[in-house]
Amino acid sequence: MALHVRSGDYLTDTSVAHLVEPCPEHYYLRALAEMRPRVGNLHTLVFSDDPAWVSAQSWFDARCSLMTNPDLDDPTPELQLMSACTHHIISNSTFSWWSAWLADSQPDHQVIAPRTWFKPGNARRGDSDIVPERWTRM
């Protein structure tokens, strides 16, 4: 199972930070609590642009491995590995979204996506058409 956390530029890049914010820890706690009974106690590969934050979270335990990409200029290997996973917990990130979308042909593929993609009150864009109906939003 792949779990993706994105925060970096959501916190530091003003051209992005006014539109989106990182998913909070409670989203990942709820998503893992929902996903693990559905798919079994699978080992979780965690991908993130903020590994220090991830490794400090309460949900990051022995059933998780932090995957790091040594070449930040080439995200292709990370995307390939994420899309090879059978199940996904994604963040509000197109990188996450594409990994889950590319894996969608796998049998019994389960995806949990955030209910809210953009910051509340952001009138620039709705998010009702971003997540396919077959994916679970929470």
GROMACS elastic network, one bead per residue, 0.5 to 0.9 nm:
[ bonds ]
;  ai    aj funct       b0    kb
    1    39     6  0.88473   500
    1    42     6  0.64249   500
    1    43     6  0.64586   500
    1    45     6  0.60711   500
    1    46     6  0.85108   500
    1    82     6  0.84031   500
    1    85     6  0.54091   500
    1    86     6  0.58238   500
    1    88     6  0.57130   500
    1    89     6  0.78371   500
    2    43     6  0.87896   500
    2    44     6  0.57173   500
    2    46     6  0.59542   500
    2    47     6  0.73783   500
    2    81     6  0.87666   500
    2    82     6  0.58985   500
    2    83     6  0.82254   500
    2    84     6  0.88356   500
    2    85     6  0.58904   500
    2    86     6  0.77475   500
    2    87     6  0.62134   500
    2    89     6  0.62554   500
    2    90     6  0.79391   500
    2    99     6  0.89063   500
    2   100     6  0.87429   500
    3    28     6  0.84632   500
    3    32     6  0.89824   500
    3    44     6  0.66952   500
    3    45     6  0.61537   500
    3    47     6  0.62097   500
    3    48     6  0.84941   500
    3    82     6  0.83363   500
    3    87     6  0.85951   500
    3    88     6  0.57939   500
    3    90     6  0.58807   500
    3    91     6  0.80678   500
    3    96     6  0.84237   500
    4    45     6  0.84554   500
    4    46     6  0.58445   500
    4    48     6  0.57662   500
    4    49     6  0.89505   500
    4    82     6  0.85299   500
    4    88     6  0.79848   500
    4    89     6  0.64400   500
    4    90     6  0.51416   500
    4    91     6  0.58116   500
    4    93     6  0.87123   500
    4    95     6  0.87158   500
    4    96     6  0.60672   500
    5    22     6  0.77775   500
    5    23     6  0.75905   500
    5    28     6  0.87783   500
    5    46     6  0.75538   500
    5    47     6  0.62615   500
    5    49     6  0.70737   500
    5    50     6  0.75167   500
    5    51     6  0.87860   500
    5    54     6  0.75986   500
    5    89     6  0.89413   500
    5    90     6  0.72046   500
    5    91     6  0.56747   500
    5    92     6  0.86166   500
    5    93     6  0.85913   500
    5    96     6  0.82485   500
    6     9     6  0.82019   500
    6    10     6  0.75858   500
    6    22     6  0.62054   500
    6    23     6  0.77829   500
    6    47     6  0.83967   500
    6    48     6  0.56572   500
    6    49     6  0.57895   500
    6    50     6  0.70206   500
    6    91     6  0.63835   500
    6    92     6  0.76646   500
    6    93     6  0.68677   500
    6    95     6  0.89517   500
    6    96     6  0.84597   500
    7    10     6  0.51160   500
    7    11     6  0.62135   500
    7    12     6  0.87088   500
    7    21     6  0.73417   500
    7    22     6  0.50024   500
    7    23     6  0.79446   500
    7    48     6  0.79198   500
    7    49     6  0.66260   500
    7    50     6  0.64663   500
    8    11     6  0.56830   500
    8    12     6  0.64079   500
    8    13     6  0.81833   500
    8    22     6  0.84932   500
    8    48     6  0.88778   500
    8    49     6  0.59742   500
    8    50     6  0.62649   500
    9    14     6  0.81542   500
    9    15     6  0.89700   500
    9    16     6  0.68473   500
    9    17     6  0.70871   500
    9    49     6  0.89165   500
   10    13     6  0.62175   500
   10    14     6  0.79820   500
   10    15     6  0.88992   500
   10    16     6  0.57956   500
   10    18     6  0.82662   500
   10    19     6  0.83829   500
   10    20     6  0.62673   500
   10    21     6  0.54932   500
   10    22     6  0.62834   500
   11    14     6  0.77740   500
   11    16     6  0.81267   500
   11    17     6  0.56713   500
   11    20     6  0.88677   500
   11    21     6  0.70483   500
   11    22     6  0.77056   500
   12    15     6  0.89672   500
   12    16     6  0.82220   500
   12    17     6  0.68478   500
   13    16     6  0.55053   500
   13    17     6  0.57983   500
   13    18     6  0.87638   500
   14    18     6  0.63053   500
   14    19     6  0.89240   500
   15    18     6  0.66085   500
   15    19     6  0.78333   500
   16    19     6  0.55191   500
   16    20     6  0.64100   500
   16    21     6  0.85508   500
   17    20     6  0.54726   500
   17    21     6  0.62801   500
   17   119     6  0.89714   500
   18    21     6  0.78698   500
   18   119     6  0.75664   500
   18   122     6  0.83395   500
   19   118     6  0.57854   500
   19   119     6  0.57143   500
   19   120     6  0.89331   500
   19   122     6  0.66030   500
   19   124     6  0.82703   500
   19   125     6  0.89770   500
   20    92     6  0.79498   500
   20   117     6  0.70092   500
   20   120     6  0.87665   500
   20   122     6  0.87341   500
   21    24     6  0.86368   500
   21    92     6  0.83293   500
   21   117     6  0.84913   500
   21   118     6  0.71709   500
   21   119     6  0.62732   500
   22    91     6  0.76168   500
   22    92     6  0.73802   500
   23    26     6  0.82208   500
   23    27     6  0.63487   500
   23    28     6  0.77999   500
   23    91     6  0.63397   500
   23    92     6  0.70638   500
   23   114     6  0.74647   500
   23   116     6  0.89615   500
   23   117     6  0.88657   500
   24    27     6  0.55384   500
   24    28     6  0.72189   500
   25    28     6  0.53897   500
   25    29     6  0.63583   500
   25    30     6  0.87657   500
   25    57     6  0.72079   500
   25    58     6  0.83364   500
   25    59     6  0.81982   500
   26    30     6  0.60476   500
   26    31     6  0.83835   500
   27    30     6  0.52593   500
   27    31     6  0.60025   500
   27    32     6  0.85713   500
   27   114     6  0.74073   500
   27   138     6  0.73367   500
   28    32     6  0.59963   500
   28    33     6  0.83998   500
   28    59     6  0.74207   500
   28    89     6  0.78118   500
   28    91     6  0.88996   500
   29    32     6  0.53555   500
   29    33     6  0.61482   500
   29    34     6  0.86359   500
   29    58     6  0.82065   500
   29    59     6  0.59857   500
   30    33     6  0.50237   500
   30    34     6  0.61000   500
   30    35     6  0.84995   500
   30   138     6  0.80180   500
   31    34     6  0.50919   500
   31    35     6  0.59152   500
   31    36     6  0.84497   500
   31    89     6  0.67778   500
   31   112     6  0.64978   500
   31   113     6  0.83545   500
   31   114     6  0.89667   500
   31   138     6  0.73841   500
   32    35     6  0.50278   500
   32    36     6  0.57945   500
   32    37     6  0.87382   500
   32    59     6  0.80626   500
   32    89     6  0.78081   500
   33    36     6  0.58713   500
   33    37     6  0.72148   500
   34    37     6  0.63472   500
   34    38     6  0.69823   500
   34   112     6  0.86626   500
   35    38     6  0.51825   500
   35    39     6  0.62625   500
   35    40     6  0.80225   500
   35    41     6  0.89967   500
   35    87     6  0.86107   500
   35    88     6  0.88187   500
   35    89     6  0.81859   500
   35   110     6  0.78958   500
   35   111     6  0.84003   500
   35   112     6  0.76721   500
   36    39     6  0.54073   500
   36    40     6  0.51885   500
   36    41     6  0.54981   500
   36    42     6  0.71074   500
   37    40     6  0.53923   500
   37    41     6  0.72527   500
   38    41     6  0.89197   500
   38   110     6  0.83498   500
   39    42     6  0.70037   500
   39    87     6  0.80238   500
   39   108     6  0.89266   500
   39   110     6  0.80495   500
   41    44     6  0.87995   500
   41    63     6  0.79809   500
   42    63     6  0.74308   500
   43    62     6  0.85259   500
   43    64     6  0.58617   500
   43    65     6  0.76651   500
   44    63     6  0.60632   500
   44    65     6  0.63013   500
   44    66     6  0.85899   500
   45    63     6  0.87031   500
   45    64     6  0.58561   500
   45    65     6  0.50788   500
   45    66     6  0.61538   500
   45    67     6  0.63963   500
   45    82     6  0.81176   500
   45    85     6  0.85325   500
   46    51     6  0.89061   500
   46    54     6  0.82142   500
   46    60     6  0.87607   500
   46    64     6  0.65752   500
   46    65     6  0.58856   500
   46    67     6  0.57572   500
   46    68     6  0.87259   500
   47    50     6  0.87215   500
   47    51     6  0.79231   500
   47    54     6  0.88931   500
   47    65     6  0.87334   500
   47    66     6  0.62690   500
   47    67     6  0.53155   500
   47    68     6  0.68497   500
   47    69     6  0.86338   500
   47    78     6  0.79049   500
   47    82     6  0.79711   500
   48    51     6  0.57672   500
   48    54     6  0.74241   500
   48    66     6  0.80042   500
   48    67     6  0.76549   500
   48    68     6  0.75695   500
   49    68     6  0.84969   500
   49    69     6  0.89999   500
   50    53     6  0.55951   500
   50    54     6  0.65033   500
   50    55     6  0.89633   500
   51    54     6  0.50044   500
   51    55     6  0.60965   500
   51    56     6  0.86331   500
   51    66     6  0.72304   500
   51    67     6  0.85549   500
   51    68     6  0.78000   500
   52    55     6  0.54098   500
   52    56     6  0.64556   500
   53    56     6  0.53436   500
   53    57     6  0.66579   500
   54    57     6  0.54642   500
   54    58     6  0.88938   500
   54    59     6  0.87347   500
   54    60     6  0.68361   500
   54    66     6  0.80720   500
   55    58     6  0.83809   500
   55    59     6  0.88613   500
   55    60     6  0.59716   500
   55    61     6  0.84478   500
   55    66     6  0.76287   500
   56    59     6  0.87201   500
   56    60     6  0.72146   500
   57    60     6  0.54857   500
   57    61     6  0.86003   500
   58    61     6  0.73550   500
   59    64     6  0.86996   500
   60    63     6  0.76517   500
   60    64     6  0.59958   500
   60    65     6  0.83170   500
   60    66     6  0.88393   500
   61    64     6  0.55408   500
   61    65     6  0.83131   500
   62    65     6  0.75969   500
   67    78     6  0.83244   500
   68    71     6  0.89611   500
   68    78     6  0.81944   500
   69    72     6  0.62422   500
   69    74     6  0.84975   500
   69    75     6  0.74140   500
   69    77     6  0.78820   500
   69    78     6  0.65277   500
   70    73     6  0.88863   500
   70    74     6  0.89620   500
   71    74     6  0.55990   500
   71    75     6  0.72579   500
   72    75     6  0.62166   500
   74    77     6  0.73745   500
   74    78     6  0.84375   500
   75    78     6  0.53717   500
   75    79     6  0.62254   500
   75    80     6  0.86933   500
   76    79     6  0.51277   500
   76    80     6  0.61043   500
   76    81     6  0.86588   500
   77    80     6  0.50344   500
   77    81     6  0.61840   500
   77    82     6  0.85752   500
   78    81     6  0.52052   500
   78    82     6  0.61204   500
   78    83     6  0.85508   500
   79    82     6  0.51032   500
   79    83     6  0.60228   500
   79    84     6  0.85471   500
   79    95     6  0.74199   500
   79    96     6  0.82950   500
   79    98     6  0.79952   500
   79    99     6  0.59278   500
   80    83     6  0.52277   500
   80    84     6  0.62455   500
   80    99     6  0.75151   500
   80   102     6  0.89813   500
   81    84     6  0.51397   500
   81    85     6  0.68347   500
   81    99     6  0.84634   500
   82    85     6  0.55083   500
   82    86     6  0.88771   500
   82    88     6  0.82456   500
   82    96     6  0.82585   500
   82    99     6  0.55696   500
   82   100     6  0.76843   500
   82   103     6  0.83960   500
   83    86     6  0.78330   500
   83    87     6  0.89514   500
   83    88     6  0.86801   500
   83    98     6  0.77794   500
   83   100     6  0.60060   500
   83   101     6  0.77695   500
   83   102     6  0.56562   500
   83   103     6  0.50111   500
   83   104     6  0.86467   500
   84    99     6  0.81172   500
   84   102     6  0.82545   500
   84   103     6  0.63040   500
   85    88     6  0.72187   500
   85    99     6  0.86117   500
   85   100     6  0.84158   500
   85   103     6  0.69912   500
   85   106     6  0.89366   500
   86   100     6  0.87682   500
   86   103     6  0.67868   500
   86   104     6  0.84407   500
   86   106     6  0.64567   500
   86   107     6  0.80585   500
   86   108     6  0.80989   500
   86   109     6  0.58307   500
   86   110     6  0.75034   500
   87   100     6  0.76302   500
   87   103     6  0.80010   500
   87   104     6  0.88299   500
   87   106     6  0.87557   500
   87   108     6  0.84028   500
   87   109     6  0.54643   500
   87   111     6  0.59031   500
   87   112     6  0.86075   500
   88    96     6  0.85036   500
   88    99     6  0.81571   500
   88   100     6  0.60054   500
   88   103     6  0.87689   500
   88   109     6  0.80707   500
   88   110     6  0.63724   500
   88   112     6  0.63539   500
   88   113     6  0.83408   500
   89    96     6  0.82893   500
   89   100     6  0.83236   500
   89   110     6  0.84556   500
   89   111     6  0.57651   500
   89   113     6  0.61629   500
   89   114     6  0.86979   500
   90    93     6  0.75088   500
   90    95     6  0.88888   500
   90    96     6  0.51882   500
   90    97     6  0.65268   500
   90    99     6  0.85865   500
   90   100     6  0.75357   500
   90   111     6  0.73895   500
   90   112     6  0.62983   500
   90   113     6  0.52170   500
   90   114     6  0.72452   500
   91    94     6  0.84526   500
   91    95     6  0.86920   500
   91    96     6  0.60299   500
   91    97     6  0.76717   500
   91   112     6  0.88470   500
   91   113     6  0.64007   500
   91   114     6  0.63305   500
   91   117     6  0.83906   500
   92    95     6  0.87265   500
   92    96     6  0.72613   500
   92    97     6  0.76031   500
   92   113     6  0.73282   500
   92   114     6  0.62865   500
   92   115     6  0.89246   500
   92   116     6  0.77674   500
   92   117     6  0.51564   500
   92   118     6  0.77192   500
   93    96     6  0.52401   500
   93    97     6  0.61367   500
   93    98     6  0.86585   500
   93   117     6  0.81129   500
   94    98     6  0.59672   500
   94    99     6  0.85303   500
   95    98     6  0.53711   500
   95    99     6  0.64589   500
   95   100     6  0.89509   500
   96    99     6  0.52615   500
   96   100     6  0.64786   500
   96   101     6  0.86564   500
   97   100     6  0.53236   500
   97   101     6  0.60699   500
   97   102     6  0.86128   500
   97   113     6  0.83432   500
   97   130     6  0.88864   500
   97   131     6  0.82559   500
   98   102     6  0.59305   500
   98   103     6  0.84926   500
   99   102     6  0.53480   500
   99   103     6  0.64382   500
   99   104     6  0.88025   500
  100   103     6  0.51577   500
  100   104     6  0.61487   500
  100   109     6  0.88058   500
  100   110     6  0.88456   500
  100   111     6  0.68946   500
  101   104     6  0.50773   500
  101   105     6  0.83123   500
  102   105     6  0.74055   500
  103   106     6  0.58472   500
  103   109     6  0.74389   500
  104   107     6  0.81073   500
  104   108     6  0.88403   500
  104   109     6  0.60441   500
  104   110     6  0.83015   500
  104   111     6  0.86784   500
  105   108     6  0.86671   500
  105   109     6  0.73028   500
  106   109     6  0.54472   500
  110   134     6  0.85042   500
  110   135     6  0.68079   500
  110   136     6  0.79529   500
  111   134     6  0.82221   500
  111   135     6  0.51143   500
  111   136     6  0.61302   500
  111   137     6  0.84721   500
  112   135     6  0.60159   500
  112   137     6  0.57429   500
  112   138     6  0.70538   500
  113   116     6  0.86956   500
  113   117     6  0.88092   500
  113   131     6  0.72667   500
  113   135     6  0.69889   500
  113   136     6  0.61226   500
  113   138     6  0.63857   500
  114   117     6  0.63711   500
  114   131     6  0.88073   500
  114   136     6  0.83605   500
  114   137     6  0.53589   500
  114   138     6  0.51577   500
  115   127     6  0.86986   500
  115   131     6  0.87622   500
  115   136     6  0.84875   500
  116   119     6  0.73750   500
  116   120     6  0.76934   500
  116   127     6  0.70896   500
  116   128     6  0.88926   500
  116   137     6  0.83993   500
  116   138     6  0.81076   500
  117   120     6  0.87742   500
  117   126     6  0.84028   500
  117   127     6  0.60114   500
  117   128     6  0.89575   500
  117   130     6  0.82747   500
  118   121     6  0.84169   500
  118   122     6  0.66912   500
  118   125     6  0.77322   500
  118   126     6  0.77168   500
  118   127     6  0.71143   500
  119   122     6  0.56523   500
  120   123     6  0.84926   500
  121   124     6  0.89296   500
  122   125     6  0.68151   500
  122   126     6  0.80981   500
  123   126     6  0.72000   500
  126   129     6  0.77904   500
  126   130     6  0.87119   500
  127   130     6  0.54946   500
  127   131     6  0.78207   500
  128   131     6  0.70588   500
  129   132     6  0.72166   500
  129   133     6  0.89369   500
  131   134     6  0.83560   500
  131   135     6  0.67493   500
  131   136     6  0.84737   500
  131   137     6  0.78074   500
  132   135     6  0.56467   500
  132   136     6  0.85284   500
  133   136     6  0.73987   500
  133   137     6  0.87140   500
